[in-house]
Amino acid sequence: MKTHNKIYFLTSYVEYLLERGIRSEEYYLGDASRFIRFLLANSTEEDVRRFIEESAVSGTYRQRLEKTLRRFFTFCSEHLAIECPQKTKKPDTRQLG
């Protein structure tokens, strides 16, 4: 089994299915998609924060990850009707007034 430095989950899964002779991946991808939707719909903002903290090895990557996840969550909301926990920038703690 070959591994890649960067694994793109769904692409890799389709390749895996095709390597095993499955020519109609519709059911497999549909079930995987439904499971991912379930996970997204049931994740919390704390889950997202923990993912970012554990994944980001630098401040720059953390900023990029926050930006790309915000866009991903917007896509999920607008196109898939999945309300994901929005990871927003830390709130301004300065007092207003």
LUMMI-140569 format. One record per residue: residue in three letters; x, y, z of N, C-alpha, C in turn. Coordinates in nm, 2 decimals, padded with zeros to 4 digits. Layout:
<pts>
+-----+--------+--------+--------+--------+--------+--------+--------+--------+--------+
:  aa :    n.x :    n.y :    n.z :   ca.x :   ca.y :   ca.z :    c.x :    c.y :    c.z :
+-----+--------+--------+--------+--------+--------+--------+--------+--------+--------+
: ALA :      X :      Y :      Z :      X :      Y :      Z :      X :      Y :      Z :
...
+-----+--------+--------+--------+--------+--------+--------+--------+--------+--------+
</pts>
This chain:
<pts>
+-----+--------+--------+--------+--------+--------+--------+--------+--------+--------+
:  aa :    n.x :    n.y :    n.z :   ca.x :   ca.y :   ca.z :    c.x :    c.y :    c.z :
+-----+--------+--------+--------+--------+--------+--------+--------+--------+--------+
: MET :  00.08 : -00.12 :  00.00 :  00.00 :  00.00 :  00.00 :  00.09 :  00.12 :  00.00 :
: LYS :  00.06 :  00.21 : -00.09 :  00.15 :  00.33 : -00.10 :  00.08 :  00.44 : -00.01 :
: THR :  00.17 :  00.53 :  00.04 :  00.12 :  00.64 :  00.12 :  00.17 :  00.77 :  00.06 :
: HIS :  00.10 :  00.87 :  00.08 :  00.13 :  01.00 :  00.03 :  00.17 :  01.10 :  00.14 :
: ASN :  00.25 :  01.19 :  00.12 :  00.28 :  01.29 :  00.22 :  00.15 :  01.37 :  00.25 :
: LYS :  00.08 :  01.41 :  00.14 : -00.05 :  01.48 :  00.16 : -00.16 :  01.39 :  00.12 :
: ILE : -00.24 :  01.35 :  00.21 : -00.35 :  01.26 :  00.17 : -00.48 :  01.34 :  00.16 :
: TYR : -00.54 :  01.33 :  00.05 : -00.67 :  01.40 :  00.03 : -00.77 :  01.29 :  00.04 :
: PHE : -00.84 :  01.30 :  00.15 : -00.93 :  01.19 :  00.20 : -01.01 :  01.12 :  00.09 :
: LEU : -01.10 :  01.20 :  00.03 : -01.19 :  01.14 : -00.06 : -01.12 :  01.09 : -00.19 :
: THR : -01.03 :  01.16 : -00.24 : -00.95 :  01.11 : -00.35 : -00.88 :  00.98 : -00.32 :
: SER : -00.82 :  00.97 : -00.21 : -00.75 :  00.85 : -00.17 : -00.85 :  00.74 : -00.15 :
: TYR : -00.97 :  00.77 : -00.10 : -01.07 :  00.66 : -00.08 : -01.12 :  00.61 : -00.21 :
: VAL : -01.14 :  00.70 : -00.31 : -01.18 :  00.65 : -00.44 : -01.07 :  00.56 : -00.50 :
: GLU : -00.95 :  00.61 : -00.49 : -00.84 :  00.52 : -00.54 : -00.83 :  00.39 : -00.48 :
: TYR : -00.86 :  00.38 : -00.35 : -00.86 :  00.26 : -00.27 : -00.97 :  00.17 : -00.33 :
: LEU : -01.09 :  00.22 : -00.35 : -01.20 :  00.14 : -00.40 : -01.17 :  00.09 : -00.54 :
: LEU : -01.11 :  00.17 : -00.62 : -01.08 :  00.13 : -00.76 : -00.97 :  00.02 : -00.76 :
: GLU : -00.87 :  00.04 : -00.67 : -00.77 : -00.06 : -00.67 : -00.82 : -00.20 : -00.62 :
: ARG : -00.93 : -00.20 : -00.55 : -00.99 : -00.33 : -00.51 : -01.10 : -00.38 : -00.60 :
: GLY : -01.11 : -00.32 : -00.72 : -01.20 : -00.36 : -00.82 : -01.34 : -00.32 : -00.81 :
: ILE : -01.37 : -00.22 : -00.73 : -01.50 : -00.17 : -00.72 : -01.52 : -00.07 : -00.82 :
: ARG : -01.61 : -00.09 : -00.92 : -01.63 :  00.00 : -01.03 : -01.74 :  00.10 : -01.01 :
: SER : -01.83 :  00.07 : -00.92 : -01.94 :  00.16 : -00.89 : -01.93 :  00.21 : -00.74 :
: GLU : -01.86 :  00.32 : -00.73 : -01.83 :  00.37 : -00.59 : -01.94 :  00.45 : -00.53 :
: GLU : -02.06 :  00.46 : -00.60 : -02.17 :  00.54 : -00.55 : -02.21 :  00.51 : -00.41 :
: TYR : -02.24 :  00.38 : -00.38 : -02.28 :  00.35 : -00.25 : -02.17 :  00.38 : -00.14 :
: TYR : -02.05 :  00.34 : -00.18 : -01.94 :  00.36 : -00.08 : -01.92 :  00.51 : -00.05 :
: LEU : -01.91 :  00.59 : -00.16 : -01.90 :  00.74 : -00.13 : -02.02 :  00.80 : -00.07 :
: GLY : -02.14 :  00.75 : -00.10 : -02.26 :  00.80 : -00.04 : -02.26 :  00.77 :  00.11 :
: ASP : -02.22 :  00.65 :  00.15 : -02.22 :  00.62 :  00.29 : -02.11 :  00.69 :  00.36 :
: ALA : -02.00 :  00.71 :  00.30 : -01.89 :  00.78 :  00.36 : -01.93 :  00.93 :  00.38 :
: SER : -02.00 :  00.98 :  00.28 : -02.04 :  01.12 :  00.28 : -02.14 :  01.14 :  00.39 :
: ARG : -02.24 :  01.05 :  00.40 : -02.34 :  01.06 :  00.51 : -02.27 :  01.06 :  00.65 :
: PHE : -02.17 :  00.97 :  00.66 : -02.10 :  00.97 :  00.79 : -02.03 :  01.10 :  00.82 :
: ILE : -01.96 :  01.15 :  00.72 : -01.89 :  01.28 :  00.74 : -01.99 :  01.39 :  00.77 :
: ARG : -02.10 :  01.39 :  00.70 : -02.20 :  01.49 :  00.73 : -02.25 :  01.48 :  00.88 :
: PHE : -02.27 :  01.36 :  00.93 : -02.31 :  01.33 :  01.06 : -02.20 :  01.39 :  01.16 :
: LEU : -02.08 :  01.36 :  01.13 : -01.97 :  01.41 :  01.22 : -01.97 :  01.56 :  01.22 :
: LEU : -01.98 :  01.62 :  01.10 : -01.98 :  01.77 :  01.10 : -02.10 :  01.83 :  01.18 :
: ALA : -02.21 :  01.77 :  01.16 : -02.33 :  01.82 :  01.22 : -02.33 :  01.81 :  01.37 :
: ASN : -02.25 :  01.71 :  01.42 : -02.24 :  01.68 :  01.56 : -02.11 :  01.73 :  01.63 :
: SER : -02.03 :  01.79 :  01.56 : -01.90 :  01.84 :  01.62 : -01.94 :  01.97 :  01.69 :
: THR : -01.85 :  02.01 :  01.78 : -01.87 :  02.13 :  01.86 : -01.76 :  02.23 :  01.83 :
: GLU : -01.78 :  02.35 :  01.87 : -01.68 :  02.45 :  01.85 : -01.55 :  02.41 :  01.92 :
: GLU : -01.57 :  02.34 :  02.04 : -01.45 :  02.29 :  02.11 : -01.38 :  02.19 :  02.03 :
: ASP : -01.45 :  02.10 :  01.96 : -01.38 :  02.00 :  01.87 : -01.30 :  02.07 :  01.77 :
: VAL : -01.35 :  02.18 :  01.71 : -01.28 :  02.25 :  01.60 : -01.16 :  02.32 :  01.66 :
: ARG : -01.17 :  02.38 :  01.78 : -01.06 :  02.44 :  01.85 : -00.95 :  02.34 :  01.87 :
: ARG : -00.99 :  02.23 :  01.93 : -00.89 :  02.12 :  01.96 : -00.82 :  02.07 :  01.84 :
: PHE : -00.90 :  02.05 :  01.73 : -00.83 :  02.01 :  01.60 : -00.73 :  02.11 :  01.55 :
: ILE : -00.76 :  02.24 :  01.56 : -00.67 :  02.35 :  01.52 : -00.55 :  02.35 :  01.61 :
: GLU : -00.57 :  02.34 :  01.73 : -00.45 :  02.34 :  01.83 : -00.36 :  02.22 :  01.81 :
: GLU : -00.42 :  02.11 :  01.78 : -00.34 :  01.99 :  01.76 : -00.27 :  01.98 :  01.62 :
: SER : -00.33 :  02.05 :  01.52 : -00.28 :  02.04 :  01.39 : -00.19 :  02.15 :  01.35 :
: ALA : -00.21 :  02.27 :  01.40 : -00.13 :  02.38 :  01.36 :  00.01 :  02.38 :  01.43 :
: VAL :  00.11 :  02.36 :  01.35 :  00.25 :  02.36 :  01.40 :  00.31 :  02.50 :  01.41 :
: SER :  00.25 :  02.59 :  01.34 :  00.30 :  02.73 :  01.35 :  00.19 :  02.83 :  01.35 :
: GLY :  00.22 :  02.95 :  01.38 :  00.11 :  03.05 :  01.38 :  00.06 :  03.08 :  01.24 :
: THR :  00.14 :  03.07 :  01.14 :  00.10 :  03.10 :  01.01 :  00.01 :  02.99 :  00.96 :
: TYR :  00.04 :  02.86 :  00.99 : -00.04 :  02.75 :  00.95 : -00.18 :  02.76 :  01.03 :
: ARG : -00.17 :  02.80 :  01.15 : -00.30 :  02.81 :  01.23 : -00.39 :  02.91 :  01.17 :
: GLN : -00.34 :  03.03 :  01.13 : -00.42 :  03.13 :  01.06 : -00.48 :  03.07 :  00.93 :
: ARG : -00.40 :  03.00 :  00.85 : -00.45 :  02.95 :  00.73 : -00.55 :  02.85 :  00.76 :
: LEU : -00.53 :  02.76 :  00.85 : -00.63 :  02.66 :  00.89 : -00.76 :  02.72 :  00.93 :
: GLU : -00.76 :  02.82 :  01.02 : -00.88 :  02.89 :  01.06 : -00.95 :  02.95 :  00.94 :
: LYS : -00.88 :  03.01 :  00.85 : -00.94 :  03.07 :  00.73 : -01.00 :  02.96 :  00.64 :
: THR : -00.93 :  02.85 :  00.61 : -00.99 :  02.75 :  00.52 : -01.10 :  02.68 :  00.58 :
: LEU : -01.10 :  02.65 :  00.72 : -01.21 :  02.59 :  00.78 : -01.33 :  02.68 :  00.78 :
: ARG : -01.31 :  02.81 :  00.80 : -01.43 :  02.90 :  00.80 : -01.50 :  02.89 :  00.66 :
: ARG : -01.42 :  02.89 :  00.56 : -01.47 :  02.87 :  00.42 : -01.54 :  02.74 :  00.40 :
: PHE : -01.48 :  02.63 :  00.45 : -01.54 :  02.50 :  00.44 : -01.67 :  02.49 :  00.52 :
: PHE : -01.68 :  02.55 :  00.64 : -01.80 :  02.55 :  00.71 : -01.91 :  02.64 :  00.64 :
: THR : -01.87 :  02.74 :  00.58 : -01.97 :  02.82 :  00.50 : -02.02 :  02.74 :  00.39 :
: PHE : -01.93 :  02.67 :  00.32 : -01.98 :  02.58 :  00.21 : -02.08 :  02.48 :  00.26 :
: CYS : -02.04 :  02.42 :  00.38 : -02.13 :  02.31 :  00.44 : -02.27 :  02.37 :  00.46 :
: SER : -02.27 :  02.49 :  00.52 : -02.40 :  02.56 :  00.55 : -02.48 :  02.60 :  00.43 :
: GLU : -02.41 :  02.66 :  00.33 : -02.48 :  02.71 :  00.21 : -02.52 :  02.60 :  00.11 :
: HIS : -02.44 :  02.50 :  00.10 : -02.46 :  02.40 : -00.01 : -02.51 :  02.26 :  00.04 :
: LEU : -02.48 :  02.23 :  00.17 : -02.52 :  02.10 :  00.22 : -02.62 :  02.10 :  00.33 :
: ALA : -02.66 :  02.22 :  00.37 : -02.76 :  02.24 :  00.48 : -02.71 :  02.17 :  00.61 :
: ILE : -02.58 :  02.18 :  00.63 : -02.52 :  02.13 :  00.76 : -02.47 :  02.25 :  00.84 :
: GLU : -02.52 :  02.27 :  00.95 : -02.48 :  02.38 :  01.04 : -02.36 :  02.33 :  01.12 :
: CYS : -02.24 :  02.37 :  01.08 : -02.12 :  02.33 :  01.15 : -02.08 :  02.44 :  01.26 :
: PRO : -02.01 :  02.40 :  01.36 : -01.96 :  02.50 :  01.45 : -01.87 :  02.60 :  01.38 :
: GLN : -01.90 :  02.72 :  01.38 : -01.81 :  02.82 :  01.32 : -01.69 :  02.85 :  01.41 :
: LYS : -01.57 :  02.83 :  01.35 : -01.45 :  02.87 :  01.42 : -01.42 :  03.01 :  01.38 :
: THR : -01.44 :  03.10 :  01.48 : -01.42 :  03.24 :  01.45 : -01.30 :  03.29 :  01.52 :
: LYS : -01.25 :  03.41 :  01.48 : -01.14 :  03.46 :  01.55 : -01.17 :  03.48 :  01.70 :
: LYS : -01.07 :  03.48 :  01.78 : -01.10 :  03.51 :  01.92 : -01.17 :  03.64 :  01.94 :
: PRO : -01.27 :  03.64 :  02.03 : -01.34 :  03.77 :  02.05 : -01.25 :  03.87 :  02.11 :
: ASP : -01.28 :  04.00 :  02.07 : -01.21 :  04.11 :  02.13 : -01.24 :  04.12 :  02.28 :
: THR : -01.15 :  04.11 :  02.36 : -01.18 :  04.11 :  02.51 : -01.17 :  04.25 :  02.56 :
: ARG : -01.14 :  04.35 :  02.48 : -01.14 :  04.49 :  02.53 : -01.28 :  04.53 :  02.56 :
: GLN : -01.30 :  04.62 :  02.66 : -01.43 :  04.66 :  02.69 : -01.47 :  04.77 :  02.59 :
: LEU : -01.59 :  04.77 :  02.55 : -01.64 :  04.87 :  02.47 : -01.70 :  04.98 :  02.55 :
: GLY : -01.69 :  05.10 :  02.50 : -01.75 :  05.21 :  02.58 : -01.66 :  05.32 :  02.61 :
+-----+--------+--------+--------+--------+--------+--------+--------+--------+--------+
</pts>
